[in-house]
Amino acid sequence: MNVLEYRFAITPVFHFIAAKSMEAGLYLCGGYAKQTVQLWLKDPTVENGKRRIGAIQYEGSNDYTVKEPSMVSWRFERALLPDGLKQELEATSAFRRDRNDGPPVNPSAQSIAFKFETLTDAAKETIERIAAVLQRYA
């Protein structure tokens, strides 16, 4: 099943993030993972013109037939980000959860991660703010 075709209670969050990512100019690629789409940045310095920078992922369940996922993670791998984009994403602390344990903002974690459980007004505002940052680098 295509990850964008799931119909969970949390799916509106996943779709909103995916739509805002595409509006910002990122490319989405489903790959082979049943719960993740990869995010790619157009980059003229890379051979095929695109560079992977992160992912959107359902979280909270490994077996969807037993339990639906309860959260959506929008993460960006620090090592794969252009410096300016990394700095701007680091400046956003709302909905941050770089690691499951410890402080929500953890500069030594592999990813800058934003995790959402519902599509509230605050979540929409944060997602739109992040998308505006992404659009400047896409």
Salt bridges, closest charged atoms under 4 A:
GLU23 OE1 - LYS20 NZ 3.30
ASP43 OD2 - ARG51 NH2 2.77
GLU59 OE1 - LYS115 NZ 3.18
GLU77 OE2 - ARG52 NH1 2.54
GLU88 OE1 - ARG136 NH2 2.26
GLU90 OE2 - ARG78 NE 2.62
GLU90 OE1 - ARG96 NH2 3.21
ASP98 OD2 - ARG78 NH2 3.13
ASP98 OD2 - ARG96 NH2 2.69
GLU125 OE2 - ARG129 NH2 3.33
GLU128 OE2 - LYS20 NZ 3.75
